[in-house]
Amino acid sequence: MLFNGYNGIVDARERIGRFFEQVHNYKRPHSALGYLTPVEFEQQNLSELY
């Protein structure tokens, strides 16, 4: 095992999509988005359109 629970580069590449869906989009706030997660930012901006 390398690090972060991946069993090598092939395993990491196969699981990158899951990382973005579960961590990056839902849990990680971004300074460029006003410290909201991408999902929160999208929900906030969609509600402002309607």
C-alpha positions as CSV (number, residue, x, y, z in Angstrom):
1,M,0.0,0.0,0.0
2,L,1.3,3.4,-0.9
3,F,-0.5,6.1,1.0
4,N,-4.1,7.3,1.4
5,G,-5.3,3.7,1.2
6,Y,-4.5,3.2,-2.5
7,N,-2.8,0.0,-3.6
8,G,-0.7,1.7,-6.3
9,I,-1.2,4.2,-9.2
10,V,-3.6,1.9,-11.1
11,D,-5.9,1.7,-8.0
12,A,-5.6,5.5,-7.5
13,R,-6.5,6.2,-11.1
14,E,-9.5,3.9,-11.0
15,R,-10.8,5.6,-7.8
16,I,-10.3,9.2,-8.7
17,G,-13.8,9.7,-9.9
18,R,-15.2,8.5,-6.6
19,F,-12.9,10.9,-4.8
20,F,-14.2,13.9,-6.7
21,E,-17.8,12.8,-6.3
22,Q,-17.6,12.0,-2.5
23,V,-14.9,14.4,-1.2
24,H,-14.1,17.2,-3.6
25,N,-17.6,18.2,-4.5
26,Y,-19.3,17.7,-1.2
27,K,-16.8,18.2,1.6
28,R,-14.0,20.4,0.4
29,P,-14.7,24.2,0.5
30,H,-13.0,26.3,-2.2
31,S,-11.8,29.9,-1.6
32,A,-12.8,30.8,-5.2
33,L,-16.4,29.8,-4.4
34,G,-16.6,31.9,-1.2
35,Y,-15.5,28.9,0.9
36,L,-18.5,26.8,-0.2
37,T,-18.2,23.3,-1.6
38,P,-19.0,23.0,-5.3
39,V,-22.4,21.4,-4.5
40,E,-23.3,24.2,-2.0
41,F,-22.2,26.9,-4.5
42,E,-24.3,25.3,-7.3
43,Q,-27.4,25.0,-5.1
44,Q,-27.0,28.6,-3.9
45,N,-26.7,29.9,-7.4
46,L,-29.5,27.8,-8.8
47,S,-31.9,29.0,-6.1
48,E,-31.0,32.6,-7.0
49,L,-32.1,32.0,-10.6
50,Y,-35.6,31.0,-9.7
